[in-house]
Amino acid sequence: RKVDVIVTIAPPAAVAAKAATQTIPIVFFMGSDPVKFGLVQSLNRPGGNATGVSMLANVVGPRRLQLLREIVPATATNALLVNPANQNAKQDALEMQRAADTMGQPLIVVKASTDAEIDAAFASFPQHHVGALLVNPDPFLLGRCEHIAALALRDRVATIFHTPEPVTAGGLMSYGASFTDAHRQVGLYTGRILKGEKPADLPVMQSIKFETVINLKTAKALGLEIPPTMLATADEVIE
């Protein structure tokens, strides 16, 4: 079709685009490291026909664990929900386990790539005394955020996500890079390429704007007290 630029969302789309062409410019948007996927040679010098924005969604998990630690009783076990079909799941789980060990926090990893497996994961929580759930960045899990939030509220489990939408749906809180800001940066890079600049000359941008969203109604339903300092510094508080 002789397109001038390809814009992709999420690693699989970027990898497919890169496999399809070495000449048409590609601007990607993803939450992980594009170097690991072979999309660029380095963040500062992409060196090919692709560049874009990385949200670092998969490397701020320890911060999410720390935020939950400030709210949920220390005696509660933390659970990390991952989609095993996601290429980042294994590495993310390892990094979160290291962070939990460093903090002295018990952490179990549960896997789900279907609705039935999500239900099974929650069914296993009582025997492990799970009081907090970190939902790993993943399109499938994000698409099931309302179901996850409802189950968590039913079972009195505090949840934290990487994007605000699940919090609006009833999740406890979210912490992560701003999708709005990242998408805007993708649009800016696309415009610059359409005006003649080359992807090889445009360093991969990393999101620097992070947002914290808290659902105070959910916190009250779970019987949790949100520290005043956390409420004061949150970007949005849903009451």
N, C-alpha and C positions, 0 to 999 in steps of 0.2 A: 504493500500500500504506500510505500515511500514516505513513511512518517518521519517527522523531524526530530522527535524525542519520545522516549518511552518513560512513563512514570509508573513505578511499582510500589505496592504496599505489602510488606512482610517478606521475609527471606525467600520462600519458595518462588514467588513471582519474580523477584530480582534474579535468582539463579536461572530460572527459565529464560528470562530475557537475555541474560549474559550468554547463555548457551545458543541462543538464536541468532545473535549478531555481535560482531566485534567492531562494528562501524557506527551504527545508530546510537546516539547518546542516550544514556539511561540515568534517570534520577530516582534513587530508591529511598524508601522510608522504612526503617526497621528498628527493633528494640535491642538488637544484639550487635556483635562485632562483624562488620562486613569483610574484614581481612580473613576471618576464619572461614568464610563462605567463598573465598577466592574472587570476590567482586572487585577488590582494589588491592594494590600492592602495599599501601600503607594509608593511614588516615590523612597525613599531611600531603602525600604525593600519590594520588589514586593511580596514575600511570596508564590508564586505559580509557575505555569509553563509558565508564560508570562513576558516579559520585552521588552524594545525597546526604541524608540526615540519619544519625543513630541516636535513639532516645536513651540508651543505656538502661532500658527497662529491666534487663536481666542482671544488672550488677548492683542494684541498690536494695536487694533483698535483705541484707543485714540491717539496714536502716529501718526497714519495715518491722523486722523482728524486735529491734530496740524500742520502737514506738509501742508495740503491743506489750512489751515488758513493763512499760510505765503505767499500763492500765490494768492488765490482767494479773491476778495473784500469782506470785512466783511459784507456787506449788502446782499450778496447772501445766499440763503438757501442751506443747505447741505441735501443730501438724502443718505440713507443707503439702498442698494439693498440686500435683503436676499431671500434665498430659504426656504419657510415655511416647506418643507419636510425634511430639515436638522435639526437634533436633537439639534444643537447648536444655531439655529436661534433666538429663543425667548430670551435666556440668553444674547447672543451677542447684540441684539437690546437694551435690558435693560441697559447693561453696556455702550453702545455707547450713549444712551440718557442721562445717568448720566454725562458722559464726556462732552457732548455738553452743557448741562445745566451749568456745572462748568465753561466752557469757555465762556458762554454767546452766544453760536452759535445756531441759529435755525436749527433743524434737523427733517426730516420726514423719516419714515420707509416705504419702498415700497416692495412688495412681488412679486416673480415670480418663477414659477416652470415649465413654458412652454415658448416657443418662443413668443406666442401671448401675454402672460402676461408681458414679457420684453418690447414688443412694447407698450403695454398699460401703463406701468410705465413711459416710456419716454413721452408718449402723455399727461400725467398728470403733467409733470414738469413745463411747462410754467405758469400754474395758481398758482403754489407755488413759482415761481421765483427761481427755482433750478439752481445753478451755479456750484455745485460740487457734485460728486457722489462717495461714498465709496462702493465698491463691496465686500461684505462679503465673506470670504473664503468658497468655496463650489465647489464640482466637476462639477455640472451642469452649474453653472454660469461661471466657468473657461472654460468649454468646449464651451461656447458661447461668449468668450472674443472678438473675431473679430467682431461679430455682435454688441456687446455692445460698443466697441470702435468706430465703424462706426457711430452708432446712436449718441454717445456723441459728435463726431466731427461735425456731421451735425447740432446738436442743440447747439453747443458751450458750452458744459458742461465738466468741468475738471473732470478727473477720477483718482482714485488711487486703485490699486489692491495689493494683498499680494505676488504676484510672478511676475517675469520679463516678461514672455511670452506675456501677454496682452499689455505690453508697446511696445514691438516689433511690435505688430499688430496695433498700433496706439493710445493706451491709453496714458495718460499723464505721469503717474509715478507709481512706486510700492515701497512698503516697507514691508519687512518681513524676516523671517529666510531663510537661504540658503537651498534650496532643495538639491543641490549637496552635501553640507556638511552633511546634515541629512541622505541622502541615504547612504553616505559613512559610517556613524556611524552604520547604520542598518547592513551593510555588515560586519563590524568589529565584532559586537556582534554575528552575525550568525556564523562567523568563530570561535569565542571563544567557542560557545556552541558546535559546531561540534568537537572541540578538548577536550570536556569533562566538561566544566563549566556549572553550573546550572543557569537558569533564575532567580531563587529566590535569587541568590547571586550577580546579576548584577543590580545595581540601574538604574531606568529609566533615560535616558540622556535627558537633555533639550538643545535645540539649543542655542548657544551663538553667532553665527555668523549671523549678520543681514545685508541685502543689500538694498541699495537705487538705483533705476534705473529711469532715467528721459528721456523722449522723447522731445528734444528741438524743433524738427520740429513741433510736436503737440502743444507745448506751443506757438510757433509763430503763428500757424494757429488760435489758440484761443485768440490771443492778450494778452497773459499773460507773465509777466516778472518773471523769476526765479531768486531769490536772488543769488548773486555771491557766498556767503558762502555755500549755498545748492549745487550749481554746483561743488564747489571745494571738497566737502566731499562726493559726490555721487560716488557709485562704478562703475557706467556706465552711460554715457550720449550719447544718440542717436541723431545724428545731420543730 
